[in-house]
């Protein structure tokens, strides 16, 4: 097996470029309907539903779908 040798005259690598902030995601089904419901809007409403249920775990998907439906109905 050959050993790799680091060159002493090599220039150091440039620092990584800072990432651009991610654009807000829109829910795919909302795009198909012509409205724009953001991922953050759904997440906030789903969190509110979870809080209203007393922070009971195991129903996160129900909360998410309920939030999407509520926001879609509001947008229409």
KOLSE-766430 format. One record per residue: residue in one letter; residue number from 1; x, y, z of N, C-alpha, C, O, CB in turn. Coordinates in pm, 1 decimal. Glycine has a CB too. Layout:
N
A  NUM  X  Y  Z  X  Y  Z  X  Y  Z  X  Y  Z  X  Y  Z
...
END
This chain:
76
X  1  82.5  -117.1  0.0  0.0  0.0  0.0  87.5  124.1  0.0  185.1  131.4  74.7  -94.2  -0.6  119.4
X  2  53.9  220.3  -81.9  132.2  343.1  -89.4  81.1  443.2  13.1  -39.4  455.1  35.5  126.6  403.3  -231.3
X  3  172.4  513.6  73.8  134.5  617.6  169.4  116.2  748.2  95.0  190.9  778.8  2.0  240.6  632.7  281.7
X  4  16.3  825.1  136.2  -1.5  955.7  74.4  83.6  1056.1  149.3  90.5  1055.0  272.2  -150.8  998.4  73.9
X  5  147.4  1141.8  74.2  237.5  1240.0  131.8  178.9  1377.5  107.5  142.9  1412.7  -4.9  380.2  1228.3  71.9
X  6  170.0  1455.2  215.5  117.5  1589.6  203.6  226.7  1680.7  152.0  338.8  1680.0  202.9  62.7  1640.1  338.2
X  7  193.9  1758.8  51.1  291.3  1851.7  -4.0  305.9  1970.6  90.5  207.0  2027.4  136.9  249.4  1898.6  -146.1
X  8  428.2  2006.2  117.6  452.3  2115.5  211.7  426.3  2252.1  148.7  400.8  2348.4  221.0  595.0  2109.1  263.3
X  9  432.0  2262.7  18.5  413.6  2390.8  -48.0  270.7  2415.3  -93.4  243.9  2515.4  -159.9  504.7  2399.8  -165.2
X  10  179.3  2327.0  -59.4  41.7  2341.5  -106.3  -28.0  2455.0  -32.4  -9.7  2473.0  87.9  -36.0  2210.1  -87.8
X  11  -106.9  2529.9  -105.3  -182.1  2639.7  -45.4  -299.4  2583.5  34.9  -356.3  2481.4  -3.7  -232.3  2738.3  -154.4
X  12  -336.1  2647.0  143.9  -450.4  2599.3  222.8  -580.0  2615.8  143.0  -591.8  2703.0  56.9  -459.8  2675.9  357.8
X  13  -675.4  2530.3  174.0  -804.2  2537.0  103.7  -878.6  2663.1  144.2  -864.2  2712.5  256.0  -890.4  2411.6  133.7
X  14  -958.0  2714.1  51.7  -1039.2  2832.5  79.7  -1151.6  2795.0  176.0  -1196.5  2680.4  179.2  -1097.1  2892.8  -51.9
X  15  -1195.4  2890.9  252.7  -1304.1  2868.1  347.5  -1433.3  2839.5  270.8  -1453.5  2888.8  159.8  -1321.9  2990.6  442.0
X  16  -1518.3  2760.8  330.9  -1645.7  2727.2  267.4  -1732.8  2851.1  256.4  -1731.9  2937.4  344.2  -1719.1  2617.0  346.4
X  17  -1808.3  2858.6  147.0  -1897.9  2972.0  126.8  -2016.9  2958.9  221.2  -2064.9  2848.1  245.2  -1945.4  2980.1  -21.2
X  18  -2064.8  3071.1  275.2  -2182.8  3063.0  361.8  -2305.0  3023.6  280.2  -2320.2  3063.4  164.7  -2207.5  3197.5  433.9
X  19  -2390.2  2946.0  341.6  -2511.3  2901.4  271.9  -2615.6  3012.3  268.3  -2625.1  3094.5  359.4  -2569.6  2776.4  339.5
X  20  -2693.0  3012.1  161.2  -2803.7  3106.2  150.7  -2917.3  3054.5  236.8  -2934.2  2933.2  249.6  -2849.2  3125.1  2.5
X  21  -2996.8  3144.6  296.8  -3109.6  3097.0  375.4  -3207.6  3022.4  285.2  -3233.6  3063.2  172.0  -3179.8  3214.5  446.9
X  22  -3260.4  2914.2  336.7  -3352.8  2832.5  258.5  -3482.6  2908.5  235.6  -3533.4  2975.9  325.1  -3380.7  2698.3  329.2
X  23  -3534.5  2896.8  115.9  -3662.8  2957.8  85.9  -3771.7  2881.5  158.6  -3760.3  2761.0  180.7  -3689.3  2960.5  -66.2
X  24  -3877.2  2952.0  195.4  -3986.2  2885.0  265.4  -4051.6  2784.5  172.4  -4081.2  2814.1  56.6  -4090.2  2987.1  317.2
X  25  -4073.1  2666.7  224.8  -4135.6  2561.6  146.1  -4285.9  2582.7  145.7  -4344.0  2626.0  245.2  -4099.8  2421.7  201.5
X  26  -4347.5  2552.0  34.2  -4492.8  2553.9  29.6  -4541.3  2411.0  20.1  -4475.1  2325.2  -38.3  -4545.1  2638.9  -89.5
X  27  -4654.8  2386.6  76.8  -4711.2  2252.9  76.9  -4750.8  2218.5  -65.9  -4820.3  2296.0  -131.7  -4833.2  2242.6  173.8
X  28  -4706.8  2102.1  -114.3  -4725.7  2063.3  -254.7  -4872.2  2064.4  -295.2  -4905.6  2113.2  -403.2  -4667.2  1925.4  -279.3
X  29  -4958.7  2012.4  -212.4  -5099.9  2006.7  -249.2  -5160.2  2146.3  -256.7  -5255.3  2168.3  -331.8  -5177.7  1921.1  -149.2
X  30  -5107.3  2239.8  -181.0  -5157.1  2376.9  -187.3  -5117.5  2441.0  -319.0  -5194.0  2519.7  -374.8  -5103.8  2459.8  -69.4
X  31  -4998.1  2408.4  -370.1  -4955.1  2461.9  -499.1  -5047.9  2414.4  -610.4  -5080.7  2490.5  -701.4  -4810.1  2420.4  -529.3
X  32  -5089.7  2289.3  -602.8  -5176.9  2233.9  -705.7  -5310.8  2305.2  -707.2  -5374.5  2316.1  -812.0  -5197.3  2084.2  -683.9
X  33  -5353.4  2353.6  -592.3  -5481.6  2423.5  -582.8  -5470.3  2571.1  -616.8  -5571.7  2640.6  -622.8  -5538.5  2408.1  -444.1
X  34  -5348.6  2620.7  -639.2  -5330.1  2759.6  -675.2  -5306.7  2850.6  -555.6  -5277.7  2968.7  -574.7  -5448.1  2807.1  -751.3
X  35  -5318.0  2800.5  -433.2  -5291.0  2882.5  -315.4  -5149.0  2856.0  -268.6  -5084.4  2762.2  -315.4  -5393.0  2853.3  -201.8
X  36  -5100.8  2936.9  -177.8  -4965.5  2913.8  -126.9  -4969.4  2906.9  24.8  -4980.1  3009.2  92.5  -4868.2  3025.1  -174.1
X  37  -4960.8  2787.7  76.6  -4956.4  2763.9  220.0  -4814.4  2721.4  251.4  -4765.1  2623.3  195.7  -5061.8  2655.5  265.9
X  38  -4748.0  2794.4  340.5  -4608.9  2762.1  370.3  -4599.6  2649.4  472.8  -4691.5  2624.7  550.8  -4535.1  2886.3  421.4
X  39  -4486.7  2583.6  469.2  -4456.2  2477.0  564.7  -4464.0  2531.7  707.1  -4513.9  2465.0  797.7  -4315.8  2416.5  537.2
X  40  -4414.2  2653.7  725.5  -4414.6  2714.7  858.2  -4556.5  2739.8  909.2  -4584.0  2721.0  1027.7  -4336.9  2845.5  855.7
X  41  -4646.7  2782.1  820.1  -4785.3  2804.9  860.9  -4849.2  2675.3  909.8  -4916.4  2673.5  1013.0  -4866.9  2863.6  744.3
X  42  -4828.2  2567.8  835.9  -4884.3  2438.3  873.8  -4824.2  2393.5  1006.3  -4895.6  2345.6  1094.5  -4858.7  2332.3  763.7
X  43  -4694.1  2408.9  1020.1  -4626.6  2366.7  1142.8  -4678.4  2442.9  1264.4  -4699.5  2383.5  1370.1  -4475.9  2386.4  1129.5
X  44  -4699.0  2572.5  1250.5  -4748.4  2652.2  1362.7  -4889.5  2611.0  1402.9  -4919.8  2600.0  1521.7  -4745.8  2800.2  1327.3
X  45  -4975.3  2588.4  1304.5  -5112.2  2548.9  1335.7  -5116.9  2407.9  1392.9  -5192.9  2382.1  1486.2  -5199.8  2558.0  1211.1
X  46  -5037.6  2316.6  1339.0  -5031.1  2180.4  1392.6  -4981.4  2182.6  1536.7  -5029.2  2105.8  1620.1  -4939.4  2091.8  1305.5
X  47  -4886.9  2268.8  1565.7  -4836.7  2282.5  1703.0  -4947.6  2333.2  1794.9  -4960.1  2287.8  1908.7  -4715.0  2378.3  1707.6
X  48  -5027.5  2427.2  1745.7  -5139.7  2477.3  1826.3  -5239.3  2366.1  1855.7  -5288.9  2355.3  1967.8  -5210.5  2593.6  1754.3
X  49  -5269.1  2283.0  1755.5  -5361.2  2170.8  1777.0  -5304.6  2074.4  1881.1  -5377.5  2024.2  1966.6  -5388.1  2096.2  1644.3
X  50  -5174.5  2049.1  1873.0  -5107.6  1960.6  1968.4  -5117.7  2017.1  2110.0  -5142.0  1943.5  2205.6  -4959.7  1940.6  1929.2
X  51  -5099.0  2148.0  2122.1  -5108.1  2214.3  2252.3  -5250.6  2205.9  2306.0  -5270.9  2181.1  2424.9  -5063.4  2361.6  2241.8
X  52  -5348.4  2226.3  2219.5  -5488.5  2219.2  2261.1  -5526.6  2079.4  2308.7  -5616.0  2064.5  2392.0  -5579.5  2261.2  2146.4
X  53  -5459.0  1976.4  2256.1  -5485.3  1839.0  2298.5  -5410.4  1803.3  2426.2  -5414.6  1688.3  2469.9  -5447.3  1742.0  2188.1
X  54  -5342.8  1898.7  2486.0  -5272.5  1873.7  2610.2  -5136.3  1809.9  2590.6  -5088.2  1738.6  2678.7  -5355.2  1787.3  2697.5
X  55  -5073.5  1834.4  2476.7  -4938.3  1785.3  2446.5  -4930.9  1632.5  2442.4  -4825.9  1574.2  2469.1  -4839.8  1838.0  2549.8
X  56  -5042.3  1568.6  2409.0  -5043.9  1421.9  2399.0  -4970.4  1379.5  2271.7  -4997.7  1429.6  2162.6  -5190.7  1367.1  2398.9
X  57  -4877.2  1286.6  2288.3  -4797.8  1239.5  2174.7  -4870.3  1129.2  2098.7  -4963.5  1067.3  2149.9  -4661.3  1189.3  2222.2
X  58  -4825.4  1105.7  1974.7  -4876.7  996.6  1894.2  -4980.5  1036.9  1790.9  -5034.7  951.3  1721.0  -4934.4  895.0  1982.5
X  59  -5009.1  1166.1  1780.3  -5110.6  1211.2  1683.8  -5058.3  1323.4  1595.4  -5135.6  1405.2  1545.7  -5236.4  1258.0  1756.9
X  60  -4926.9  1327.1  1575.8  -4868.1  1436.9  1500.2  -4915.3  1441.9  1355.2  -4932.1  1549.8  1298.3  -4718.6  1426.2  1503.7
X  61  -4936.5  1324.2  1295.6  -4983.6  1323.9  1157.0  -5126.1  1376.9  1148.1  -5158.5  1450.5  1054.9  -4976.0  1182.4  1097.7
X  62  -5211.2  1341.0  1242.7  -5347.6  1394.2  1246.0  -5345.0  1546.3  1256.2  -5416.8  1615.8  1184.3  -5426.8  1334.0  1364.1
X  63  -5261.1  1597.0  1347.0  -5250.7  1741.6  1365.1  -5203.6  1808.8  1236.8  -5254.1  1914.4  1198.8  -5155.1  1774.6  1480.5
X  64  -5106.5  1747.0  1170.7  -5051.6  1804.9  1047.6  -5158.1  1810.3  937.7  -5176.6  1914.0  874.1  -4929.7  1723.6  999.4
X  65  -5227.7  1698.7  915.5  -5330.0  1695.6  810.1  -5446.4  1788.1  842.5  -5502.7  1851.8  753.5  -5381.4  1553.1  790.1
X  66  -5481.9  1795.1  969.7  -5589.7  1885.3  1011.9  -5549.2  2030.4  985.6  -5630.4  2110.3  939.0  -5623.4  1864.7  1162.6
X  67  -5424.3  2063.9  1015.3  -5374.5  2199.5  991.2  -5374.4  2231.5  842.2  -5415.7  2340.3  802.0  -5233.0  2216.1  1048.9
X  68  -5327.9  2136.9  759.5  -5328.9  2159.2  613.8  -5470.7  2183.4  564.3  -5494.5  2275.8  486.5  -5266.9  2038.6  539.5
X  69  -5565.4  2100.5  609.2  -5704.1  2114.7  564.4  -5762.6  2248.0  607.8  -5832.1  2313.6  530.2  -5789.6  2000.3  618.3
X  70  -5735.4  2288.1  730.3  -5787.8  2414.1  780.5  -5732.7  2532.4  701.2  -5806.9  2624.3  666.6  -5754.6  2429.8  928.4
X  71  -5603.4  2530.1  672.9  -5542.0  2639.9  597.0  -5589.8  2642.6  452.6  -5610.0  2749.9  395.8  -5390.1  2628.0  600.5
X  72  -5608.2  2523.2  392.0  -5661.5  2518.1  255.5  -5803.2  2574.7  250.2  -5837.4  2650.4  159.3  -5660.2  2373.6  202.7
X  73  -5884.8  2537.3  348.1  -6023.2  2586.9  352.4  -6025.2  2738.9  370.6  -6108.0  2808.2  311.4  -6102.2  2518.2  467.2
X  74  -5934.7  2789.2  451.8  -5925.9  2932.6  475.5  -5880.6  3006.7  349.3  -5926.5  3117.7  322.2  -5829.7  2961.3  591.1
X  75  -5790.2  2944.6  272.4  -5736.6  3006.0  150.8  -5837.5  3007.8  36.7  -5829.1  3093.0  -51.8  -5612.0  2932.6  106.8
X  76  -5932.6  2915.4  37.7  -6028.7  2907.1  -73.2  -6140.1  3006.5  -60.1  -6228.6  3011.6  -145.6  -6086.7  2769.4  -82.1
END
